[in-house]
Amino acid sequence: MKVLFWVPYPKAESPSQRFRFEQYLSLLSQNGIQYKLSTFWDDQSWKILYLPGKTFQKLMGFVRGIFRRIASVFTLSSYDFIFIHREAMPLGPPIFEWIAYLSGKKIIYDFDDAIWLPNTSAENKIAGWLKWHRKVSSICRWSTQVSCGNEFLCSYARQYNKNVVFNPTTIDTEHLHNPTLYPVQRDSRITIGWTGTHSTLKYLDFLEPIFQSLEQKFPGQVRFLVIANKKPDLKLHSLEFIPWNKSTEIPDLLKLDIGVMPLTDDIWAKGKCGFKALQYMALGVPCVISPVGVNSEIVDNGVTGFLATTKNEWIEKLERLMADQKLREAMGKKGREKVEAEYSVKSNAANFLQLFS
C-alpha cells in the first residue's frame, strides 16, 4: 500500500502536522505502508511565511508550491490513498482536491481546527481574502473518510460525509513527552508557563492582569515563562521568554510548575484540540485551562487539573497550586495517566491505522 501526503508545511516544523500524523509515520512503515510527504511550502518559504512583509518572497514560495503540486498530480496513479492535511493549497479553490477526487483515489481529509471559519493572522491579512474557507465542505464531500481532532469538528464534517473518524491530536508519551528522559531544572520561584505560536499569543492578554495580581501578592516568588516563536507584549516584571526550539522543547516545558491555557469562548476556540493542555499533562505538569470546547473533556476538574473561567477563578486555582506542592504532584501524575490512556500515540495507534483500511 502507498500513501501520498499533501501537507502545507515542511516536516517536523508545524505542531499540527507533528502531532496529527508525522509521529505515526514509522508506524505506517512497520505495517508495510509506504508513504511520501509532498509539502506545499518549502523550507525557504517556511522561514519567512509568518514574518511581516516579504511579500515578493512569499509569492515566489507560493508559485514554487503550485508547481510541486502540479508535479505530484502526475504521480497519483502510483498511490492507493491521498492524505490531505487541512488543504492541498493554502489559497484559492480546492483545485487539487478535485483532481484527486476525479482520479478515483481514496482521500483521507484531516483537520484539527475550525478551518471553515476566517481566522487569518495579522501578518498575512492580504492572503486572508483569498483563503477560500468554503472549500472545506467540498473536500469533506469528496473524501472517502474525514479525520477530525474533536467532536465539534466531527459534527461539522458529518454534514457532508457519513464516514467521519474522531482522531484526537496525540502525544508520544514514550519517546518525546516523557519526563524520565530529561533532567528537570527547577527555579527557586514558582514557574507558571504557556507555550504556543504567534497566532495564539492573543489569548495571553486575558492573563496579564491576573499575573500582575500574583506579582503584587507574591513579589519575587513567581515567574511567568512563555515558550513561543514570538515574544508577547505583556507588562509583567516576572515575564521570561524562551524562543521555541524543537531540540529543547521538552526540557523547556519541564521548567514549568504549572501550565496555563486561556481561551475565549467563541466558535473558533471550540475547534481547538487542547494540545497545550495535553503537553503539560503528558509531562506531569498540572494545568489551569479555560473550559472551552474539548478542554472540558481533557481535564477532569480538580483531578487532572483545574478549569477556570473568571479572573477570580483563575487567581484562586493558580494560588492553590502555587501553595501546595503535593497537590501539583498528584494532579501531574493523574494528568499523565489520562494522556497515556486516552491521548497518546500508543493508545490511538489502531484508530489511526484503520484510516488506511
Contacts in CASP RR format, 6 or more apart in sequence:
PFRMAT RR
TARGET T0000
AUTHOR 0000-0000-0000
METHOD contacts of the structure
MODEL  1
MKVLFWVPYPKAESPSQRFRFEQYLSLLSQNGIQYKLSTFWDDQSWKILY
LPGKTFQKLMGFVRGIFRRIASVFTLSSYDFIFIHREAMPLGPPIFEWIA
YLSGKKIIYDFDDAIWLPNTSAENKIAGWLKWHRKVSSICRWSTQVSCGN
EFLCSYARQYNKNVVFNPTTIDTEHLHNPTLYPVQRDSRITIGWTGTHST
LKYLDFLEPIFQSLEQKFPGQVRFLVIANKKPDLKLHSLEFIPWNKSTEI
PDLLKLDIGVMPLTDDIWAKGKCGFKALQYMALGVPCVISPVGVNSEIVD
NGVTGFLATTKNEWIEKLERLMADQKLREAMGKKGREKVEAEYSVKSNAA
NFLQLFS
1 32 0 8 1.000
1 33 0 8 1.000
1 34 0 8 1.000
1 80 0 8 1.000
1 81 0 8 1.000
1 356 0 8 1.000
2 33 0 8 1.000
2 34 0 8 1.000
2 35 0 8 1.000
2 36 0 8 1.000
2 78 0 8 1.000
2 79 0 8 1.000
2 80 0 8 1.000
2 81 0 8 1.000
3 28 0 8 1.000
3 33 0 8 1.000
3 34 0 8 1.000
3 35 0 8 1.000
3 36 0 8 1.000
3 79 0 8 1.000
3 80 0 8 1.000
3 81 0 8 1.000
3 82 0 8 1.000
3 83 0 8 1.000
3 356 0 8 1.000
4 35 0 8 1.000
4 36 0 8 1.000
4 38 0 8 1.000
4 72 0 8 1.000
4 75 0 8 1.000
4 76 0 8 1.000
4 78 0 8 1.000
4 79 0 8 1.000
4 81 0 8 1.000
4 82 0 8 1.000
4 83 0 8 1.000
5 21 0 8 1.000
5 35 0 8 1.000
5 36 0 8 1.000
5 37 0 8 1.000
5 38 0 8 1.000
5 83 0 8 1.000
5 85 0 8 1.000
6 38 0 8 1.000
6 40 0 8 1.000
6 69 0 8 1.000
6 72 0 8 1.000
6 82 0 8 1.000
6 83 0 8 1.000
6 84 0 8 1.000
6 85 0 8 1.000
6 88 0 8 1.000
6 96 0 8 1.000
6 100 0 8 1.000
7 17 0 8 1.000
7 37 0 8 1.000
7 38 0 8 1.000
7 39 0 8 1.000
7 40 0 8 1.000
7 84 0 8 1.000
7 85 0 8 1.000
7 86 0 8 1.000
8 14 0 8 1.000
8 17 0 8 1.000
8 39 0 8 1.000
8 40 0 8 1.000
8 41 0 8 1.000
8 85 0 8 1.000
8 86 0 8 1.000
8 87 0 8 1.000
8 90 0 8 1.000
9 17 0 8 1.000
9 39 0 8 1.000
9 40 0 8 1.000
9 41 0 8 1.000
9 46 0 8 1.000
10 39 0 8 1.000
10 41 0 8 1.000
10 42 0 8 1.000
10 43 0 8 1.000
10 46 0 8 1.000
11 17 0 8 1.000
11 22 0 8 1.000
11 37 0 8 1.000
11 39 0 8 1.000
12 18 0 8 1.000
12 22 0 8 1.000
12 246 0 8 1.000
13 46 0 8 1.000
13 246 0 8 1.000
15 196 0 8 1.000
15 197 0 8 1.000
15 275 0 8 1.000
16 85 0 8 1.000
16 86 0 8 1.000
16 112 0 8 1.000
16 113 0 8 1.000
17 85 0 8 1.000
19 169 0 8 1.000
19 170 0 8 1.000
19 171 0 8 1.000
19 275 0 8 1.000
20 85 0 8 1.000
20 110 0 8 1.000
20 112 0 8 1.000
20 149 0 8 1.000
20 167 0 8 1.000
20 169 0 8 1.000
21 83 0 8 1.000
21 85 0 8 1.000
21 110 0 8 1.000
21 352 0 8 1.000
23 170 0 8 1.000
23 172 0 8 1.000
23 176 0 8 1.000
23 345 0 8 1.000
24 345 0 8 1.000
24 349 0 8 1.000
24 352 0 8 1.000
25 35 0 8 1.000
27 345 0 8 1.000
27 349 0 8 1.000
27 352 0 8 1.000
27 353 0 8 1.000
28 34 0 8 1.000
28 35 0 8 1.000
28 353 0 8 1.000
28 356 0 8 1.000
29 35 0 8 1.000
31 353 0 8 1.000
33 356 0 8 1.000
36 79 0 8 1.000
38 68 0 8 1.000
38 69 0 8 1.000
38 72 0 8 1.000
39 68 0 8 1.000
40 65 0 8 1.000
40 68 0 8 1.000
40 69 0 8 1.000
40 88 0 8 1.000
40 89 0 8 1.000
40 90 0 8 1.000
41 49 0 8 1.000
41 61 0 8 1.000
41 65 0 8 1.000
41 90 0 8 1.000
42 61 0 8 1.000
42 64 0 8 1.000
42 65 0 8 1.000
42 68 0 8 1.000
44 61 0 8 1.000
45 57 0 8 1.000
45 58 0 8 1.000
45 60 0 8 1.000
45 61 0 8 1.000
45 62 0 8 1.000
45 64 0 8 1.000
45 65 0 8 1.000
48 54 0 8 1.000
48 57 0 8 1.000
48 58 0 8 1.000
49 58 0 8 1.000
49 124 0 8 1.000
50 121 0 8 1.000
50 123 0 8 1.000
50 124 0 8 1.000
50 198 0 8 1.000
50 199 0 8 1.000
50 229 0 8 1.000
51 123 0 8 1.000
52 123 0 8 1.000
53 123 0 8 1.000
55 126 0 8 1.000
58 124 0 8 1.000
62 90 0 8 1.000
62 91 0 8 1.000
65 89 0 8 1.000
66 89 0 8 1.000
69 88 0 8 1.000
69 89 0 8 1.000
69 96 0 8 1.000
73 96 0 8 1.000
73 99 0 8 1.000
76 82 0 8 1.000
76 99 0 8 1.000
76 100 0 8 1.000
76 103 0 8 1.000
76 105 0 8 1.000
77 103 0 8 1.000
79 105 0 8 1.000
80 105 0 8 1.000
80 106 0 8 1.000
81 105 0 8 1.000
81 106 0 8 1.000
81 107 0 8 1.000
81 108 0 8 1.000
81 144 0 8 1.000
81 356 0 8 1.000
82 100 0 8 1.000
82 105 0 8 1.000
82 106 0 8 1.000
82 107 0 8 1.000
82 108 0 8 1.000
83 108 0 8 1.000
83 110 0 8 1.000
83 355 0 8 1.000
84 97 0 8 1.000
84 100 0 8 1.000
84 107 0 8 1.000
84 108 0 8 1.000
84 109 0 8 1.000
84 110 0 8 1.000
84 139 0 8 1.000
84 143 0 8 1.000
85 110 0 8 1.000
85 111 0 8 1.000
86 110 0 8 1.000
86 111 0 8 1.000
86 113 0 8 1.000
86 115 0 8 1.000
87 94 0 8 1.000
87 97 0 8 1.000
87 115 0 8 1.000
87 135 0 8 1.000
87 136 0 8 1.000
87 139 0 8 1.000
88 94 0 8 1.000
88 95 0 8 1.000
88 96 0 8 1.000
88 97 0 8 1.000
88 100 0 8 1.000
89 95 0 8 1.000
89 96 0 8 1.000
90 127 0 8 1.000
90 131 0 8 1.000
91 127 0 8 1.000
91 130 0 8 1.000
91 131 0 8 1.000
91 132 0 8 1.000
92 130 0 8 1.000
92 131 0 8 1.000
92 132 0 8 1.000
92 135 0 8 1.000
93 132 0 8 1.000
93 135 0 8 1.000
94 132 0 8 1.000
94 135 0 8 1.000
94 138 0 8 1.000
94 139 0 8 1.000
94 142 0 8 1.000
97 107 0 8 1.000
97 135 0 8 1.000
97 138 0 8 1.000
97 139 0 8 1.000
97 142 0 8 1.000
98 138 0 8 1.000
98 142 0 8 1.000
100 107 0 8 1.000
100 142 0 8 1.000
101 107 0 8 1.000
101 142 0 8 1.000
106 144 0 8 1.000
106 145 0 8 1.000
107 139 0 8 1.000
107 142 0 8 1.000
107 143 0 8 1.000
107 144 0 8 1.000
107 145 0 8 1.000
108 143 0 8 1.000
108 144 0 8 1.000
108 145 0 8 1.000
108 146 0 8 1.000
108 147 0 8 1.000
108 355 0 8 1.000
108 356 0 8 1.000
109 139 0 8 1.000
109 140 0 8 1.000
109 142 0 8 1.000
109 143 0 8 1.000
109 145 0 8 1.000
109 146 0 8 1.000
109 147 0 8 1.000
110 146 0 8 1.000
110 147 0 8 1.000
110 148 0 8 1.000
110 167 0 8 1.000
111 136 0 8 1.000
111 147 0 8 1.000
111 148 0 8 1.000
111 149 0 8 1.000
111 153 0 8 1.000
112 148 0 8 1.000
112 149 0 8 1.000
112 150 0 8 1.000
112 153 0 8 1.000
112 169 0 8 1.000
112 271 0 8 1.000
112 273 0 8 1.000
113 119 0 8 1.000
113 153 0 8 1.000
113 268 0 8 1.000
113 271 0 8 1.000
113 272 0 8 1.000
113 273 0 8 1.000
114 152 0 8 1.000
114 153 0 8 1.000
114 156 0 8 1.000
114 267 0 8 1.000
114 268 0 8 1.000
114 270 0 8 1.000
114 271 0 8 1.000
115 133 0 8 1.000
115 136 0 8 1.000
116 133 0 8 1.000
116 134 0 8 1.000
116 136 0 8 1.000
116 137 0 8 1.000
116 156 0 8 1.000
117 133 0 8 1.000
117 267 0 8 1.000
117 268 0 8 1.000
118 128 0 8 1.000
118 131 0 8 1.000
118 133 0 8 1.000
119 268 0 8 1.000
120 127 0 8 1.000
120 128 0 8 1.000
120 131 0 8 1.000
121 198 0 8 1.000
121 199 0 8 1.000
123 198 0 8 1.000
137 159 0 8 1.000
137 160 0 8 1.000
140 146 0 8 1.000
140 157 0 8 1.000
140 159 0 8 1.000
140 160 0 8 1.000
140 161 0 8 1.000
141 160 0 8 1.000
141 161 0 8 1.000
143 161 0 8 1.000
143 163 0 8 1.000
144 163 0 8 1.000
145 161 0 8 1.000
145 163 0 8 1.000
145 164 0 8 1.000
145 165 0 8 1.000
145 355 0 8 1.000
146 154 0 8 1.000
146 157 0 8 1.000
146 161 0 8 1.000
146 163 0 8 1.000
146 164 0 8 1.000
146 165 0 8 1.000
147 164 0 8 1.000
147 165 0 8 1.000
147 167 0 8 1.000
147 355 0 8 1.000
148 154 0 8 1.000
148 156 0 8 1.000
148 157 0 8 1.000
148 164 0 8 1.000
148 165 0 8 1.000
148 166 0 8 1.000
148 167 0 8 1.000
149 166 0 8 1.000
149 167 0 8 1.000
149 168 0 8 1.000
149 169 0 8 1.000
149 273 0 8 1.000
149 294 0 8 1.000
150 166 0 8 1.000
150 168 0 8 1.000
150 271 0 8 1.000
150 272 0 8 1.000
150 273 0 8 1.000
150 293 0 8 1.000
150 294 0 8 1.000
151 166 0 8 1.000
151 294 0 8 1.000
152 270 0 8 1.000
152 271 0 8 1.000
152 293 0 8 1.000
152 294 0 8 1.000
153 271 0 8 1.000
154 164 0 8 1.000
154 165 0 8 1.000
154 166 0 8 1.000
157 164 0 8 1.000
158 164 0 8 1.000
165 351 0 8 1.000
165 354 0 8 1.000
165 355 0 8 1.000
167 348 0 8 1.000
167 351 0 8 1.000
167 352 0 8 1.000
167 355 0 8 1.000
168 273 0 8 1.000
168 342 0 8 1.000
168 343 0 8 1.000
168 348 0 8 1.000
169 273 0 8 1.000
169 274 0 8 1.000
169 275 0 8 1.000
169 278 0 8 1.000
169 343 0 8 1.000
170 278 0 8 1.000
170 343 0 8 1.000
170 344 0 8 1.000
170 345 0 8 1.000
170 347 0 8 1.000
170 348 0 8 1.000
171 177 0 8 1.000
171 278 0 8 1.000
171 279 0 8 1.000
171 282 0 8 1.000
171 339 0 8 1.000
171 343 0 8 1.000
171 344 0 8 1.000
171 345 0 8 1.000
172 344 0 8 1.000
172 345 0 8 1.000
173 282 0 8 1.000
173 336 0 8 1.000
173 339 0 8 1.000
173 340 0 8 1.000
173 344 0 8 1.000
173 345 0 8 1.000
173 346 0 8 1.000
174 344 0 8 1.000
174 345 0 8 1.000
174 346 0 8 1.000
175 181 0 8 1.000
176 250 0 8 1.000
177 250 0 8 1.000
177 279 0 8 1.000
177 282 0 8 1.000
177 283 0 8 1.000
177 339 0 8 1.000
178 282 0 8 1.000
179 254 0 8 1.000
179 283 0 8 1.000
179 284 0 8 1.000
179 336 0 8 1.000
181 250 0 8 1.000
182 250 0 8 1.000
182 251 0 8 1.000
182 254 0 8 1.000
183 251 0 8 1.000
184 254 0 8 1.000
185 251 0 8 1.000
185 254 0 8 1.000
185 255 0 8 1.000
186 255 0 8 1.000
186 257 0 8 1.000
187 223 0 8 1.000
187 255 0 8 1.000
189 220 0 8 1.000
189 221 0 8 1.000
189 222 0 8 1.000
189 223 0 8 1.000
189 238 0 8 1.000
190 218 0 8 1.000
190 221 0 8 1.000
190 222 0 8 1.000
190 223 0 8 1.000
190 257 0 8 1.000
190 258 0 8 1.000
190 322 0 8 1.000
191 222 0 8 1.000
191 223 0 8 1.000
191 224 0 8 1.000
191 225 0 8 1.000
191 255 0 8 1.000
191 256 0 8 1.000
191 257 0 8 1.000
191 258 0 8 1.000
192 211 0 8 1.000
192 214 0 8 1.000
192 222 0 8 1.000
192 223 0 8 1.000
192 224 0 8 1.000
192 225 0 8 1.000
192 256 0 8 1.000
192 257 0 8 1.000
192 258 0 8 1.000
192 259 0 8 1.000
192 260 0 8 1.000
192 318 0 8 1.000
192 322 0 8 1.000
193 224 0 8 1.000
193 225 0 8 1.000
193 226 0 8 1.000
193 227 0 8 1.000
193 256 0 8 1.000
193 258 0 8 1.000
193 259 0 8 1.000
193 260 0 8 1.000
194 204 0 8 1.000
194 207 0 8 1.000
194 224 0 8 1.000
194 225 0 8 1.000
194 226 0 8 1.000
194 227 0 8 1.000
194 228 0 8 1.000
194 259 0 8 1.000
194 260 0 8 1.000
194 261 0 8 1.000
194 276 0 8 1.000
195 226 0 8 1.000
195 227 0 8 1.000
195 228 0 8 1.000
195 244 0 8 1.000
195 252 0 8 1.000
195 253 0 8 1.000
195 276 0 8 1.000
195 279 0 8 1.000
196 227 0 8 1.000
196 228 0 8 1.000
196 229 0 8 1.000
196 244 0 8 1.000
196 276 0 8 1.000
197 228 0 8 1.000
197 229 0 8 1.000
197 230 0 8 1.000
197 244 0 8 1.000
198 228 0 8 1.000
198 229 0 8 1.000
198 230 0 8 1.000
201 228 0 8 1.000
201 230 0 8 1.000
201 232 0 8 1.000
203 261 0 8 1.000
203 262 0 8 1.000
203 263 0 8 1.000
203 264 0 8 1.000
204 226 0 8 1.000
204 232 0 8 1.000
204 234 0 8 1.000
204 262 0 8 1.000
205 234 0 8 1.000
206 262 0 8 1.000
206 264 0 8 1.000
207 224 0 8 1.000
207 260 0 8 1.000
207 262 0 8 1.000
207 314 0 8 1.000
208 234 0 8 1.000
208 235 0 8 1.000
208 236 0 8 1.000
209 311 0 8 1.000
210 311 0 8 1.000
210 314 0 8 1.000
210 315 0 8 1.000
210 318 0 8 1.000
211 222 0 8 1.000
211 224 0 8 1.000
211 234 0 8 1.000
211 236 0 8 1.000
211 238 0 8 1.000
212 235 0 8 1.000
212 236 0 8 1.000
213 315 0 8 1.000
214 222 0 8 1.000
214 315 0 8 1.000
214 318 0 8 1.000
214 319 0 8 1.000
214 322 0 8 1.000
215 222 0 8 1.000
215 236 0 8 1.000
215 237 0 8 1.000
215 238 0 8 1.000
217 319 0 8 1.000
218 322 0 8 1.000
220 238 0 8 1.000
222 238 0 8 1.000
222 322 0 8 1.000
223 238 0 8 1.000
223 239 0 8 1.000
223 240 0 8 1.000
224 234 0 8 1.000
224 236 0 8 1.000
224 238 0 8 1.000
224 239 0 8 1.000
224 240 0 8 1.000
225 240 0 8 1.000
225 241 0 8 1.000
225 242 0 8 1.000
225 255 0 8 1.000
225 256 0 8 1.000
226 232 0 8 1.000
226 234 0 8 1.000
226 239 0 8 1.000
226 240 0 8 1.000
226 241 0 8 1.000
226 242 0 8 1.000
227 242 0 8 1.000
227 243 0 8 1.000
227 244 0 8 1.000
227 249 0 8 1.000
227 252 0 8 1.000
227 253 0 8 1.000
228 241 0 8 1.000
228 243 0 8 1.000
228 244 0 8 1.000
229 243 0 8 1.000
229 244 0 8 1.000
231 241 0 8 1.000
232 239 0 8 1.000
232 241 0 8 1.000
242 248 0 8 1.000
242 252 0 8 1.000
244 252 0 8 1.000
245 252 0 8 1.000
250 283 0 8 1.000
253 279 0 8 1.000
253 280 0 8 1.000
253 283 0 8 1.000
253 285 0 8 1.000
254 283 0 8 1.000
254 285 0 8 1.000
256 280 0 8 1.000
256 283 0 8 1.000
256 285 0 8 1.000
257 285 0 8 1.000
257 321 0 8 1.000
257 322 0 8 1.000
257 328 0 8 1.000
258 285 0 8 1.000
258 286 0 8 1.000
258 287 0 8 1.000
258 288 0 8 1.000
258 318 0 8 1.000
258 321 0 8 1.000
258 322 0 8 1.000
258 328 0 8 1.000
259 276 0 8 1.000
259 280 0 8 1.000
259 285 0 8 1.000
259 286 0 8 1.000
259 287 0 8 1.000
259 288 0 8 1.000
260 287 0 8 1.000
260 288 0 8 1.000
260 289 0 8 1.000
260 318 0 8 1.000
261 274 0 8 1.000
261 276 0 8 1.000
261 277 0 8 1.000
261 280 0 8 1.000
261 287 0 8 1.000
261 288 0 8 1.000
261 289 0 8 1.000
261 290 0 8 1.000
261 295 0 8 1.000
262 289 0 8 1.000
262 290 0 8 1.000
262 314 0 8 1.000
263 269 0 8 1.000
263 272 0 8 1.000
263 289 0 8 1.000
263 290 0 8 1.000
263 292 0 8 1.000
263 295 0 8 1.000
264 290 0 8 1.000
264 292 0 8 1.000
265 290 0 8 1.000
265 292 0 8 1.000
269 290 0 8 1.000
269 292 0 8 1.000
269 293 0 8 1.000
270 292 0 8 1.000
270 293 0 8 1.000
271 293 0 8 1.000
271 294 0 8 1.000
272 292 0 8 1.000
272 293 0 8 1.000
272 294 0 8 1.000
272 295 0 8 1.000
273 294 0 8 1.000
274 289 0 8 1.000
274 294 0 8 1.000
274 295 0 8 1.000
274 298 0 8 1.000
276 287 0 8 1.000
276 289 0 8 1.000
277 287 0 8 1.000
277 289 0 8 1.000
277 295 0 8 1.000
277 298 0 8 1.000
277 299 0 8 1.000
278 298 0 8 1.000
278 339 0 8 1.000
278 343 0 8 1.000
280 286 0 8 1.000
280 287 0 8 1.000
281 287 0 8 1.000
281 298 0 8 1.000
281 299 0 8 1.000
281 304 0 8 1.000
281 305 0 8 1.000
281 332 0 8 1.000
281 335 0 8 1.000
281 336 0 8 1.000
281 338 0 8 1.000
281 339 0 8 1.000
282 335 0 8 1.000
282 336 0 8 1.000
282 339 0 8 1.000
282 340 0 8 1.000
282 343 0 8 1.000
282 344 0 8 1.000
283 336 0 8 1.000
284 332 0 8 1.000
284 333 0 8 1.000
284 335 0 8 1.000
284 336 0 8 1.000
285 332 0 8 1.000
286 304 0 8 1.000
286 305 0 8 1.000
286 306 0 8 1.000
286 321 0 8 1.000
286 327 0 8 1.000
286 328 0 8 1.000
286 331 0 8 1.000
286 332 0 8 1.000
286 335 0 8 1.000
287 299 0 8 1.000
287 305 0 8 1.000
287 306 0 8 1.000
288 305 0 8 1.000
288 306 0 8 1.000
288 307 0 8 1.000
288 308 0 8 1.000
288 314 0 8 1.000
288 317 0 8 1.000
288 318 0 8 1.000
288 321 0 8 1.000
289 295 0 8 1.000
289 298 0 8 1.000
289 299 0 8 1.000
289 305 0 8 1.000
289 306 0 8 1.000
289 307 0 8 1.000
289 308 0 8 1.000
290 307 0 8 1.000
290 308 0 8 1.000
290 309 0 8 1.000
291 301 0 8 1.000
291 307 0 8 1.000
291 308 0 8 1.000
291 309 0 8 1.000
295 307 0 8 1.000
296 307 0 8 1.000
298 304 0 8 1.000
298 338 0 8 1.000
298 343 0 8 1.000
299 305 0 8 1.000
299 306 0 8 1.000
299 307 0 8 1.000
300 334 0 8 1.000
300 338 0 8 1.000
301 307 0 8 1.000
302 331 0 8 1.000
303 331 0 8 1.000
303 334 0 8 1.000
304 331 0 8 1.000
304 332 0 8 1.000
304 334 0 8 1.000
304 335 0 8 1.000
304 338 0 8 1.000
305 331 0 8 1.000
305 332 0 8 1.000
305 334 0 8 1.000
305 335 0 8 1.000
306 317 0 8 1.000
306 320 0 8 1.000
306 321 0 8 1.000
308 314 0 8 1.000
308 316 0 8 1.000
308 317 0 8 1.000
320 327 0 8 1.000
321 327 0 8 1.000
321 328 0 8 1.000
321 331 0 8 1.000
340 346 0 8 1.000
340 347 0 8 1.000
341 347 0 8 1.000
END
